[in-house]
Amino acid sequence: MLICNKLGNKEKNMIYLNEALKINNSIKQLNLGNNNIGDNVKNMLYLSEVLKITESISELNLDNNNIGDNDKNMNYLSEVLKITKSISVLNLDNNNIGDNDKNMLILTEALNINKSIKEFHLCENNFGECDKISIIYLKNYK
């Protein structure tokens, strides 16, 4: 668990994490909550690059990282979600996803393509009415 370490405050931290995850095939749960990852777009890029190739992680917690503050962050995450076959639990609580209209569309599309995610958390994301309809659809679909 690497929660509350402010890894996103320095780009080199995410580069180190990227390199470590590339060589570790045994991590099942990755908890990166409260690390300011979304504050720098490159952070999400580094994380998404490694998540695309990592097959051992089944639970990914990215809560409270401001990922929704930038379209590019959501696009990087979406790319991962579209291809991953190992992640079954995804926590995106408190990431300001509902603050940007495009974010929910990007997320909904990715989750509809993904077949491995069975449990996802999206609390405290400032969703509007259309976003809530998308979430209801996803809950029924999964």
Residue pairs with C-beta under 8 A, 6 or more apart in sequence:
1 29
1 31
2 17
2 30
2 31
2 32
2 35
3 31
3 32
3 33
3 34
3 35
3 61
4 33
4 34
4 35
5 13
5 35
6 35
6 36
7 13
7 14
7 17
7 32
7 35
7 36
7 37
7 43
8 14
8 35
8 36
8 37
8 38
8 39
8 40
8 43
8 65
9 36
9 39
11 40
11 42
11 43
11 46
14 37
14 40
14 42
14 43
14 46
14 47
15 46
17 46
17 47
17 50
18 46
18 47
18 49
18 50
21 27
21 30
21 50
21 51
21 54
22 50
22 53
22 54
24 56
25 54
25 55
25 56
26 56
27 54
27 56
27 57
28 56
28 57
28 58
28 59
29 57
29 58
29 59
29 61
30 57
30 59
30 60
30 61
31 59
31 61
32 47
32 60
32 61
32 62
32 65
33 61
33 62
33 63
33 64
33 65
33 91
34 63
34 64
34 65
35 65
36 43
36 65
36 66
37 43
37 44
37 47
37 62
37 65
37 66
37 67
38 44
38 65
38 66
38 67
38 68
38 69
38 70
38 73
38 95
38 96
39 66
39 69
41 70
41 72
41 73
41 76
44 67
44 70
44 72
44 73
44 76
44 77
45 72
45 76
47 76
48 76
48 77
48 79
48 80
51 57
51 60
51 80
51 84
51 87
52 79
52 80
52 83
52 84
54 86
55 85
55 86
56 86
57 86
57 87
58 86
58 87
58 88
58 89
59 87
59 88
59 89
59 90
59 91
60 87
60 89
60 90
60 91
61 91
62 77
62 90
62 91
62 92
62 95
63 91
63 92
63 93
63 94
63 95
63 121
64 93
64 94
64 95
65 95
66 95
66 96
67 73
67 74
67 77
67 92
67 95
67 96
67 97
68 74
68 95
68 96
68 97
68 98
68 99
68 100
68 103
68 125
69 96
69 99
69 100
71 100
71 102
71 103
71 106
74 97
74 100
74 102
74 103
74 106
74 107
75 106
77 107
77 110
78 106
78 107
78 109
78 110
79 110
80 87
81 87
81 90
81 107
81 110
81 111
81 113
81 114
81 117
82 110
82 113
82 114
84 114
84 116
85 115
85 116
86 116
87 114
87 116
87 117
88 116
88 117
88 118
88 119
89 117
89 118
89 119
89 120
90 117
90 119
90 120
90 121
91 120
91 121
92 107
92 120
92 121
92 122
92 125
93 121
93 122
93 123
93 124
93 125
94 123
94 124
94 125
95 125
96 125
96 126
97 103
97 104
97 107
97 122
97 125
97 126
97 127
97 131
98 104
98 125
98 126
98 127
98 128
98 131
99 126
101 128
104 127
104 130
104 131
104 134
105 134
108 134
108 137
108 138
111 117
111 120
111 138
111 142
112 138
112 141
117 142
118 142
120 138
120 142
122 135
125 131
127 135
